[in-house]
C-alpha cells in the first residue's frame, strides 16, 4: 500500500504520477537490461559528460573512466541497487532517468 498526499498541489494528478515514478525508480526492480554496445555507450558517455560525471571523449568504448562515471552516477543518485553486477549492461530504468536528467541541461 502507498499513501501519497497530493491534494494541496496545484496539479495533483501530474504530481502523483511523478511521485509514483520516483518510487518505482528508487524501490522497484527492472528486469530489462540494456547492453552497453558502442552506440549506447557513446550516448551514455555524452550524457554523463553533460552531467559532469565523465571527463573523456564520447568514443563508445566501455573503458575504466566510463565505468567509474556510471558507478559515481548510481551512487550520487541513490541507485546503487540498480547497478548491474555485469557492468556490460545498464538497467533500462536508469538509462531513462539518465536521459531525463541530461535533457534538463
Phi and psi restraints in degrees (value plus and minus 20) as a CYANA .aco file:
   2 UNK   PHI    -143.0  -103.0
   2 UNK   PSI     113.1   153.1
   3 UNK   PHI    -141.2  -101.2
   3 UNK   PSI      80.7   120.7
   4 UNK   PHI    -139.2   -99.2
   4 UNK   PSI     113.4   153.4
   5 UNK   PHI    -125.9   -85.9
   5 UNK   PSI     101.3   141.3
   6 UNK   PHI    -152.2  -112.2
   6 UNK   PSI     -11.6    28.4
   7 UNK   PHI     -84.8   -44.8
   7 UNK   PSI     -42.2    -2.2
   8 UNK   PHI    -111.4   -71.4
   8 UNK   PSI     -22.7    17.3
   9 UNK   PHI     -99.7   -59.7
   9 UNK   PSI     123.6   163.6
  10 UNK   PHI     -81.1   -41.1
  10 UNK   PSI     -48.6    -8.6
  11 UNK   PHI    -149.5  -109.5
  11 UNK   PSI      57.8    97.8
  12 UNK   PHI     -83.7   -43.7
  12 UNK   PSI     -57.7   -17.7
  13 UNK   PHI     -86.3   -46.3
  13 UNK   PSI     -66.5   -26.5
  14 UNK   PHI     -83.6   -43.6
  14 UNK   PSI     -59.5   -19.5
  15 UNK   PHI     -86.8   -46.8
  15 UNK   PSI     -59.9   -19.9
  16 UNK   PHI     -83.0   -43.0
  16 UNK   PSI     -63.4   -23.4
  17 UNK   PHI     -81.2   -41.2
  17 UNK   PSI     -61.7   -21.7
  18 UNK   PHI     -83.2   -43.2
  18 UNK   PSI     -64.9   -24.9
  19 UNK   PHI     -85.8   -45.8
  19 UNK   PSI     -59.9   -19.9
  20 UNK   PHI     -85.7   -45.7
  20 UNK   PSI     -57.9   -17.9
  21 UNK   PHI     -84.1   -44.1
  21 UNK   PSI     -62.6   -22.6
  22 UNK   PHI     -84.9   -44.9
  22 UNK   PSI     -59.6   -19.6
  23 UNK   PHI     -80.8   -40.8
  23 UNK   PSI     -64.2   -24.2
  24 UNK   PHI     -83.1   -43.1
  24 UNK   PSI     -60.4   -20.4
  25 UNK   PHI     -82.0   -42.0
  25 UNK   PSI     -68.3   -28.3
  26 UNK   PHI    -103.4   -63.4
  26 UNK   PSI     -47.1    -7.1
  27 UNK   PHI    -140.2  -100.2
  27 UNK   PSI     -30.9     9.1
  28 UNK   PHI    -103.0   -63.0
  28 UNK   PSI     155.1   195.1
  29 UNK   PHI    -146.2  -106.2
  29 UNK   PSI     113.9   153.9
  30 UNK   PHI    -128.9   -88.9
  30 UNK   PSI     109.4   149.4
  31 UNK   PHI    -107.8   -67.8
  31 UNK   PSI     -42.2    -2.2
  32 UNK   PHI    -101.2   -61.2
  32 UNK   PSI     106.4   146.4
  33 UNK   PHI    -138.6   -98.6
  33 UNK   PSI     125.7   165.7
  34 UNK   PHI    -125.7   -85.7
  34 UNK   PSI     107.6   147.6
  35 UNK   PHI     -90.1   -50.1
  35 UNK   PSI     111.1   151.1
  36 UNK   PHI    -105.3   -65.3
  36 UNK   PSI      50.6    90.6
  37 UNK   PHI     -96.2   -56.2
  37 UNK   PSI     158.0   198.0
  38 UNK   PHI     -77.8   -37.8
  38 UNK   PSI     -69.1   -29.1
  39 UNK   PHI     -83.9   -43.9
  39 UNK   PSI     -60.7   -20.7
  40 UNK   PHI     -87.6   -47.6
  40 UNK   PSI     -62.0   -22.0
  41 UNK   PHI     -82.0   -42.0
  41 UNK   PSI     -60.9   -20.9
  42 UNK   PHI     -82.9   -42.9
  42 UNK   PSI     -61.9   -21.9
  43 UNK   PHI     -83.0   -43.0
  43 UNK   PSI     -64.6   -24.6
  44 UNK   PHI     -83.6   -43.6
  44 UNK   PSI     -63.1   -23.1
  45 UNK   PHI     -79.4   -39.4
  45 UNK   PSI     -63.0   -23.0
  46 UNK   PHI     -81.4   -41.4
  46 UNK   PSI     -63.9   -23.9
  47 UNK   PHI     -89.3   -49.3
  47 UNK   PSI     -63.0   -23.0
  48 UNK   PHI     -83.9   -43.9
  48 UNK   PSI     -54.7   -14.7
  49 UNK   PHI     -86.8   -46.8
  49 UNK   PSI     -63.3   -23.3
  50 UNK   PHI     -81.5   -41.5
  50 UNK   PSI     -51.3   -11.3
  51 UNK   PHI    -109.4   -69.4
  51 UNK   PSI     -22.8    17.2
  52 UNK   PHI      68.7   108.7
  52 UNK   PSI      -9.8    30.2
  53 UNK   PHI    -110.5   -70.5
  53 UNK   PSI     -46.2    -6.2
  54 UNK   PHI    -142.3  -102.3
  54 UNK   PSI     115.0   155.0
  55 UNK   PHI    -128.0   -88.0
  55 UNK   PSI     -33.8     6.2
  56 UNK   PHI    -104.1   -64.1
  56 UNK   PSI    -190.8  -150.8
  57 UNK   PHI    -101.8   -61.8
  57 UNK   PSI     129.9   169.9
  58 UNK   PHI    -104.8   -64.8
  58 UNK   PSI      62.3   102.3
  59 UNK   PHI    -122.3   -82.3
  59 UNK   PSI     -29.0    11.0
  60 UNK   PHI      66.9   106.9
  60 UNK   PSI     -17.1    22.9
  61 UNK   PHI    -116.0   -76.0
  61 UNK   PSI     114.1   154.1
  62 UNK   PHI    -104.1   -64.1
  62 UNK   PSI      59.7    99.7
  63 UNK   PHI    -114.4   -74.4
  63 UNK   PSI     159.8   199.8
  64 UNK   PHI     -80.4   -40.4
  64 UNK   PSI     -58.8   -18.8
  65 UNK   PHI     -85.1   -45.1
  65 UNK   PSI     -58.5   -18.5
  66 UNK   PHI     -88.0   -48.0
  66 UNK   PSI     -64.4   -24.4
  67 UNK   PHI     -81.3   -41.3
  67 UNK   PSI     -63.4   -23.4
  68 UNK   PHI     -84.2   -44.2
  68 UNK   PSI     -59.0   -19.0
  69 UNK   PHI     -83.6   -43.6
  69 UNK   PSI     -60.3   -20.3
  70 UNK   PHI     -84.1   -44.1
  70 UNK   PSI     -63.1   -23.1
  71 UNK   PHI     -82.4   -42.4
  71 UNK   PSI     -65.6   -25.6
  72 UNK   PHI     -80.8   -40.8
  72 UNK   PSI     -61.8   -21.8
  73 UNK   PHI     -81.2   -41.2
  73 UNK   PSI     -68.9   -28.9
  74 UNK   PHI     -77.8   -37.8
  74 UNK   PSI     -64.8   -24.8
  75 UNK   PHI     -86.2   -46.2
  75 UNK   PSI     -64.8   -24.8
  76 UNK   PHI     -83.7   -43.7
  76 UNK   PSI     -59.0   -19.0
  77 UNK   PHI    -109.8   -69.8
  77 UNK   PSI     -12.1    27.9
  78 UNK   PHI      39.1    79.1
  78 UNK   PSI      21.4    61.4
  79 UNK   PHI    -132.8   -92.8
  79 UNK   PSI       5.0    45.0
  80 UNK   PHI     -74.2   -34.2
  80 UNK   PSI     -58.3   -18.3
  81 UNK   PHI     -90.1   -50.1
  81 UNK   PSI     -32.6     7.4
  82 UNK   PHI    -118.7   -78.7
  82 UNK   PSI     -22.0    18.0
  83 UNK   PHI     -89.7   -49.7
  83 UNK   PSI     105.5   145.5
  84 UNK   PHI     -95.6   -55.6
  84 UNK   PSI     118.1   158.1
  85 UNK   PHI     -83.8   -43.8
  85 UNK   PSI     -59.2   -19.2
  86 UNK   PHI    -110.5   -70.5
  86 UNK   PSI      82.8   122.8
  87 UNK   PHI     -92.5   -52.5
  87 UNK   PSI      -9.2    30.8
  88 UNK   PHI    -103.4   -63.4
  88 UNK   PSI     -24.5    15.5
  89 UNK   PHI    -147.4  -107.4
  89 UNK   PSI     137.6   177.6
  90 UNK   PHI    -151.6  -111.6
  90 UNK   PSI     115.3   155.3
  91 UNK   PHI     -77.0   -37.0
  91 UNK   PSI     110.8   150.8
  92 UNK   PHI     -80.6   -40.6
  92 UNK   PSI     -57.2   -17.2
  93 UNK   PHI     -90.2   -50.2
  93 UNK   PSI     -55.0   -15.0
  94 UNK   PHI     -85.9   -45.9
  94 UNK   PSI     -59.8   -19.8
  95 UNK   PHI     -81.3   -41.3
  95 UNK   PSI     -63.2   -23.2
  96 UNK   PHI     -83.5   -43.5
  96 UNK   PSI     -62.0   -22.0
  97 UNK   PHI     -83.3   -43.3
  97 UNK   PSI     -61.9   -21.9
  98 UNK   PHI     -81.5   -41.5
  98 UNK   PSI     -63.2   -23.2
  99 UNK   PHI     -81.7   -41.7
  99 UNK   PSI     -62.8   -22.8
 100 UNK   PHI     -83.5   -43.5
 100 UNK   PSI     -63.5   -23.5
 101 UNK   PHI     -85.6   -45.6
 101 UNK   PSI     -60.8   -20.8
 102 UNK   PHI     -87.6   -47.6
 102 UNK   PSI     -51.3   -11.3
 103 UNK   PHI     -87.7   -47.7
 103 UNK   PSI     -46.1    -6.1
 104 UNK   PHI     -92.1   -52.1
 104 UNK   PSI     -34.2     5.8
